[in-house]
């Protein structure tokens, strides 16, 4: 590389290291125009754009670099990652398929393939890819961490903990893995261990956002509200426009404390672009404060802004949901008794079903007051298994469904003979669950639909499956 080109590259790298991504992006684009045949600057432009959050445009520059140097594995990896992060999963997976045959160590490619599959909603396929990644490189810490994330989302908390611990054995100072570990530990009633993991993460990196968020949540869950408030104030000072922190803080503070929080939220909103994702949580925080103060009109205005923006940015696919429901009903036609699993061994599942905000949490709390009933919260297991049935095209096997469901459960306390799965959406899967688990009991909750609608409108459920709750009244 020529001397003047190297000086320009060093300047841009210094800007990126200082977090000045806007200037770095401008500099790299200028350098790419000045040295159009130098793949280094095309790749550097992609790196700057990716760090600035523009993964889609970054992919274009990584592609340019790769056309000039098609055998460079760093450029290949950068392009794959940019395609995955920008949601271009078909392109990412096609490129990975081409590159796998050319690599001696395929672990990174299988890791990226798993990331793409997970983001596409194919958790089981992602697990298969991670098995291949770890077969290629058993010391791939990120692969263990990602498998832990998938297991955690599936409700397989013990498996998640095992993978997070395996990742930490390889890379012990990763605050992200420690933050991830805290959640399944908490759900396994090992809250203090989860808190210890978060404290360790924050010693490693005191400004690690995910660890700060989870630490505040964990303190709140343990009933240590004043400490949770202090942690959230620390987080908000470091990240003034962090919507989730403001929303959580508004929910646990008094009206007097929230009066001081209100101008901070309004200031953050005033400085923020209209389409910024954090505006959603900030407006939900505003609604909490106004509702608490009795200003229902202002609260409704904030809720309309929050729900409207989320619905626009994450449109709910009603056609897809309607088709899925039709496919489910077709498996259980009226007048035709379904096949029933012959085995009723094991604990008694108690499914609390209904709409969100209909009282599922309170019902679980009441049921688990009995010493022989364990609470497992909202398990995603049934939905995942039903999706496999619908996509597999091999029909519904109640025996196999039951075995897979029971195998995926968290460890049951020795004193318990029954457990509660309070995933509200399981009402869609009653046919599967009643056939596969004939010993199961169902508690169907009903609440005035107007109360349910208003309560969902006021709540913030940032999950794809809950997209229907963001409609505007």
C-alpha positions in Angstrom: 0.0 0.0 0.0 1.3 3.4 -0.9 2.5 5.8 1.8 -0.3 8.3 1.4 -2.9 5.4 1.3 -1.5 4.0 4.5 -1.6 7.3 6.3 -5.3 7.7 5.3 -6.0 4.1 6.5 -4.4 4.8 9.8 -6.4 8.0 10.2 -9.7 6.2 9.5 -8.8 3.3 11.9 -8.1 5.9 14.7 -11.5 7.4 14.1 -13.2 4.0 14.3 -11.3 3.2 17.5 -12.4 6.5 19.0 -16.0 5.6 18.1 -16.3 8.5 15.6 -18.1 6.3 13.0 -19.7 9.1 11.1 -16.4 10.6 10.2 -14.9 7.1 9.6 -17.7 6.3 7.1 -17.2 9.6 5.3 -13.4 9.0 5.2 -13.6 5.4 4.0 -16.0 6.3 1.1 -13.6 9.1 0.1 -10.7 6.7 0.2 -12.5 4.1 -1.8 -13.2 6.6 -4.5 -9.5 7.7 -4.5 -8.2 4.1 -4.5 -11.0 2.1 -6.3 -8.8 -0.9 -7.0 -7.7 -1.3 -3.4 -9.9 -3.9 -1.7 -8.6 -2.8 1.7 -10.6 0.5 1.6 -13.8 -1.2 0.3 -13.5 -3.6 3.3 -12.7 -0.7 5.7 -15.8 1.2 4.4 -17.9 -1.9 5.2 -16.4 -2.1 8.7 -17.2 1.6 9.4 -20.7 1.3 8.1 -21.3 -1.9 10.1 -20.1 -0.3 13.3 -22.3 2.7 12.5 -25.3 0.3 12.4 -25.8 0.3 8.6 -25.2 -3.4 7.9 -27.1 -3.4 4.6 -24.8 -0.8 3.0 -21.8 -2.4 4.6 -22.6 -5.6 2.7 -22.4 -3.7 -0.5 -18.8 -2.6 0.3 -17.7 -6.0 1.6 -19.0 -7.4 -1.7 -16.9 -5.0 -3.6 -13.8 -5.9 -1.6 -14.5 -9.6 -2.2 -14.8 -9.2 -5.9 -11.3 -7.7 -5.9 -9.9 -10.4 -3.5 -12.2 -13.4 -3.8 -10.0 -15.7 -1.7 -9.7 -13.4 1.3 -11.4 -15.1 4.2 -11.7 -11.9 6.3 -13.7 -10.3 3.5 -15.8 -13.4 3.1 -16.6 -13.5 6.8 -17.4 -9.8 6.9 -19.8 -10.1 4.0 -21.5 -13.1 5.6 -21.9 -11.4 8.9 -23.3 -8.2 7.3 -25.8 -10.2 5.3 -26.9 -12.0 8.4 -27.1 -8.8 10.5 -29.1 -7.0 7.9 -31.7 -9.8 7.6 -30.6 -10.9 4.1 -30.7 -14.6 5.1 -31.2 -16.2 1.7 -28.1 -14.5 0.4 -26.2 -15.2 3.5 -27.0 -18.9 3.6 -26.3 -19.3 -0.2 -22.9 -17.7 0.3 -22.1 -19.9 3.3 -23.1 -23.0 1.3 -20.5 -22.0 -1.4 -17.8 -21.3 1.1 -18.2 -24.4 3.3 -16.6 -26.6 0.6 -13.5 -24.3 0.4 -12.6 -24.1 4.1 -10.6 -26.4 6.3 -12.0 -24.9 9.5 -15.8 -24.5 8.9 -16.6 -23.6 12.5 -17.1 -19.8 11.9 -19.3 -20.5 8.8 -21.5 -22.9 10.7 -21.7 -20.4 13.5 -22.9 -17.7 11.1 -25.3 -20.1 9.4 -26.8 -20.9 12.9 -27.1 -17.2 13.6 -29.0 -16.7 10.3 -31.2 -19.6 11.0 -32.0 -18.4 14.5 -32.9 -15.0 13.2 -35.1 -16.5 10.6 -37.0 -18.4 13.3 -35.5 -21.8 12.6 -34.2 -22.7 16.1 -33.9 -26.4 15.5 -31.9 -26.0 12.3 -29.7 -23.5 14.1 -29.0 -26.1 16.8 -27.9 -28.6 14.1 -25.6 -26.1 12.6 -24.0 -25.3 16.0 -23.4 -29.0 16.5 -21.4 -28.9 13.3 -19.6 -25.8 14.4 -18.5 -27.4 17.6 -17.5 -30.6 15.9 -15.2 -28.5 13.7 -13.9 -26.5 16.7 -14.9 -27.6 20.2 -13.4 -24.5 21.6 -15.6 -22.1 19.7 -16.9 -20.0 22.6 -19.4 -18.0 20.5 -21.0 -21.2 19.3 -21.5 -22.4 22.9 -22.9 -19.0 23.7 -25.3 -18.9 20.8 -26.6 -22.4 21.6 -27.2 -21.2 25.1 -29.3 -18.4 23.8 -31.4 -20.8 21.7 -31.8 -23.2 24.5 -32.8 -20.3 26.8 -35.5 -19.2 24.3 -36.8 -22.7 24.1 -37.1 -22.9 27.9 -34.3 -25.5 28.2 -32.6 -23.6 31.0 -30.4 -26.3 32.3 -29.0 -26.9 28.8 -28.5 -23.2 28.4 -26.6 -22.9 31.6 -24.3 -25.8 30.6 -23.5 -24.1 27.3 -22.9 -20.7 28.8 -20.6 -22.3 31.3 -18.7 -24.1 28.5 -18.4 -20.8 26.7 -17.0 -19.1 29.8 -14.5 -21.9 30.4 -13.0 -21.0 27.0 -13.5 -17.2 27.2 -14.0 -16.4 31.0 -14.0 -12.6 30.6 -16.9 -12.2 28.2 -19.6 -9.9 29.9 -22.2 -10.8 27.2 -22.0 -14.5 28.1 -22.2 -13.7 31.8 -25.2 -11.5 31.3 -26.9 -14.3 29.2 -26.1 -16.9 31.9 -27.9 -14.9 34.6 -31.4 -15.3 33.0 -31.7 -19.1 33.0 -30.0 -19.2 36.4 -32.8 -17.0 37.7 -35.5 -19.2 36.1 -33.9 -22.2 37.8 -34.4 -20.5 41.1 -30.6 -19.7 41.4 -31.1 -16.0 41.5 -28.1 -15.3 43.7 -25.8 -17.1 41.3 -27.3 -15.1 38.5 -26.7 -11.9 40.4 -23.1 -13.0 41.0 -22.6 -13.6 37.3 -23.9 -10.0 36.5 -21.6 -8.5 39.2 -18.7 -10.3 37.6 -19.7 -9.0 34.1 -19.9 -5.4 35.4 -16.4 -5.7 37.1 -15.1 -6.7 33.7 -16.9 -3.9 31.8 -18.8 -1.5 34.1 -20.6 0.1 31.0 -21.7 -3.2 29.4 -25.3 -2.3 28.4 -26.9 -5.8 28.5 -25.3 -6.5 31.9 -26.5 -3.2 33.3 -30.0 -3.9 32.1 -30.2 -7.4 33.4 -28.6 -6.4 36.7 -31.3 -3.9 37.4 -34.0 -6.4 36.4 -32.5 -9.0 38.6 -32.4 -6.7 41.6 -36.0 -5.7 41.0 -37.1 -9.4 40.7 -35.4 -10.1 44.1 -37.5 -7.2 45.6 -34.4 -5.0 46.0 -36.2 -2.0 44.4 -34.0 0.8 45.8 -30.9 -0.9 44.5 -32.7 -1.5 41.2 -33.6 2.1 40.9 -30.0 3.1 41.6 -28.7 0.7 38.9 -31.2 2.1 36.4 -30.2 5.7 37.2 -26.5 4.6 36.6 -27.5 3.0 33.3 -29.5 6.1 32.2 -26.6 8.4 33.0 -24.3 6.3 30.8 -27.0 5.8 28.1 -29.4 8.8 28.3 -31.6 7.7 25.4 -31.9 4.0 26.4 -35.6 3.5 26.2 -35.9 0.1 28.0 -34.1 1.5 31.1 -36.3 4.6 31.2 -39.4 2.4 30.9 -38.4 0.0 33.6 -37.5 2.9 35.9 -40.8 4.6 35.3 -42.6 1.4 36.3 -40.9 1.0 39.7 -40.6 4.7 40.8 -43.1 6.7 42.8 -45.1 9.6 41.2 -42.7 12.1 42.9 -39.6 10.3 41.6 -41.1 10.1 38.1 -41.8 13.8 38.1 -38.1 14.3 37.9 -37.7 11.6 35.2 -40.3 13.2 32.9 -38.2 16.0 31.6 -35.3 13.6 30.9 -37.5 11.4 28.7 -39.0 14.4 26.9 -35.5 15.8 26.3 -34.3 12.4 24.9 -37.4 12.2 22.6 -36.8 15.8 21.3 -33.2 14.9 20.2 -34.1 11.5 18.7 -35.0 10.8 15.0 -38.7 10.1 14.5 -38.0 6.5 13.5 -35.5 5.6 16.2 -36.4 2.3 17.9 -35.9 3.7 21.4 -38.8 6.1 20.9 -41.2 3.1 21.4 -40.0 2.3 24.9 -39.6 6.0 25.8 -43.2 6.7 24.9 -44.3 3.7 26.9 -42.3 5.2 29.8 -44.1 8.5 29.2 -47.5 6.8 29.3 -46.7 5.2 32.7 -45.7 8.5 34.2 -48.8 10.4 32.8 -51.1 7.6 33.9 -49.6 7.6 37.3 -50.2 11.3 37.5 -53.8 11.0 36.4 -53.3 12.6 33.0 -55.1 10.0 30.9 -55.2 12.1 27.8 -51.4 12.6 27.8 -51.0 8.9 28.6 -53.2 7.9 25.7 -51.2 10.2 23.3 -47.9 8.6 24.4 -49.5 5.1 24.0 -50.7 5.9 20.5 -47.2 7.0 19.5 -45.6 4.0 21.0 -48.0 1.4 19.6 -48.2 3.1 16.2 -44.4 3.2 15.7 -43.9 -0.4 16.8 -46.7 -1.6 14.5 -45.2 0.3 11.5 -41.7 -1.0 12.1 -42.8 -4.6 13.0 -46.0 -5.2 11.0 -48.0 -8.2 12.3 -48.5 -10.8 9.6 -52.2 -11.6 10.0 -52.4 -13.7 6.8 -49.6 -16.0 8.1 -51.2 -16.4 11.5 -54.6 -17.1 10.0 -53.1 -19.8 7.7 -51.3 -21.4 10.6 -54.5 -21.6 12.6 -56.3 -23.2 9.6 -53.5 -25.7 9.4 -53.8 -26.6 13.0 -57.6 -26.9 12.9 -57.3 -29.2 9.9 -55.3 -31.7 12.0 -58.2 -31.9 14.5 -61.4 -32.0 12.4 -64.7 -31.9 14.3 -66.3 -35.3 14.7 -63.0 -37.2 14.3 -61.4 -38.1 17.7 -57.7 -37.4 17.7 -55.0 -40.0 18.4 -54.1 -40.0 22.1 -50.7 -40.8 23.5 -50.7 -44.1 25.3 -48.3 -42.9 27.9 -49.4 -40.7 30.8 -46.2 -41.1 32.9 -44.4 -38.3 34.4 -45.5 -35.1 36.1 -48.9 -33.5 35.5 -48.8 -30.5 33.2 -51.1 -27.6 34.1 -51.6 -25.3 31.1 -52.8 -21.8 32.0 -54.2 -20.4 28.7 -56.0 -17.4 27.5 -55.1 -13.9 26.3 -52.1 -12.0 27.6 -53.1 -9.7 30.5 -56.0 -12.1 31.4 -54.5 -13.1 34.8 -52.1 -15.9 33.8 -49.3 -14.8 36.2 -51.6 -14.5 39.2 -53.1 -17.9 38.5 -49.6 -19.4 38.4 -48.8 -17.8 41.7 -51.9 -19.2 43.3 -51.3 -22.7 41.9 -47.7 -22.8 42.9 -48.6 -22.1 46.5 -49.2 -25.8 46.7 -45.9 -27.5 47.6 -46.3 -30.2 44.9 -46.7 -27.7 42.0 -43.8 -26.0 40.4 -44.0 -22.9 38.2 -42.2 -22.9 34.9 -43.4 -19.6 33.6 -44.1 -19.1 29.9 -42.5 -22.0 28.0 -42.0 -21.7 24.3 -41.8 -25.5 23.9 -45.3 -26.2 22.6 -45.1 -23.5 19.9 -41.7 -24.7 18.7 -42.9 -28.4 18.5 -46.1 -27.4 16.7 -44.1 -25.4 14.2 -42.0 -28.5 13.5 -45.1 -30.5 12.9 -46.6 -28.0 10.5 -43.4 -27.5 8.6 -42.4 -31.2 8.6 -45.3 -32.5 6.6 -45.2 -35.9 8.3 -48.3 -35.5 10.4 -48.8 -35.4 14.1 -47.2 -38.1 16.3 -48.6 -37.7 19.9 -46.0 -40.0 21.4 -43.1 -38.2 19.8 -44.6 -34.8 20.7 -45.0 -35.9 24.3 -41.4 -37.2 24.5 -40.0 -34.0 23.0 -42.1 -31.8 25.3 -41.1 -33.6 28.5 -37.4 -33.8 27.5 -37.4 -30.0 27.0 -38.7 -29.2 30.5 -36.6 -27.6 33.2 -35.6 -29.8 36.1 -38.6 -30.5 38.3 -38.1 -30.0 42.1 -38.1 -33.3 44.0 -41.2 -32.3 46.0 -43.3 -31.5 42.9 -45.6 -33.8 41.0 -47.1 -31.2 38.7 -45.9 -28.0 37.0 -47.5 -24.9 35.4 -46.8 -23.8 31.9 -48.5 -20.4 31.7 -47.8 -19.5 28.0 -51.0 -17.8 27.1 -50.7 -18.7 23.4 -50.9 -22.4 24.2 -54.7 -22.0 23.7 -53.8 -22.5 20.0 -52.2 -25.8 20.7 -54.8 -27.5 23.0 -55.4 -30.2 20.5 -51.7 -31.2 20.4 -51.2 -30.9 24.2 -54.4 -32.8 25.2 -53.6 -35.6 22.7 -49.9 -35.9 23.6 -50.3 -35.4 27.4 -53.6 -36.9 28.4 -52.8 -36.3 32.1 -52.7 -32.6 31.5 -55.1 -30.1 33.0 -56.1 -26.8 31.4 -57.0 -23.6 33.2 -58.7 -21.3 30.6 -58.8 -17.7 31.8 -61.4 -15.2 30.5 -61.6 -11.5 31.2 -63.7 -8.7 29.8 -62.3 -8.2 26.2 -62.3 -4.5 26.8 -60.0 -4.8 29.8 -57.7 -7.2 28.0 -57.4 -4.9 25.0 -56.7 -1.8 27.1 -54.2 -3.7 29.2 -52.4 -5.1 26.2 -52.3 -1.6 24.6 -50.7 -0.2 27.8 -48.1 -3.1 28.0 -44.8 -3.4 26.0 -44.3 -6.8 24.5 -41.3 -6.5 22.1 -41.5 -10.0 20.7 -42.6 -11.0 17.2 -45.3 -13.3 18.3 -46.9 -10.5 20.3 -47.1 -8.1 17.4 -50.9 -8.1 17.4 -50.9 -6.3 20.8 -49.6 -3.1 19.2 -52.7 -2.1 17.3 -54.1 1.4 18.0 -57.4 1.8 19.7 
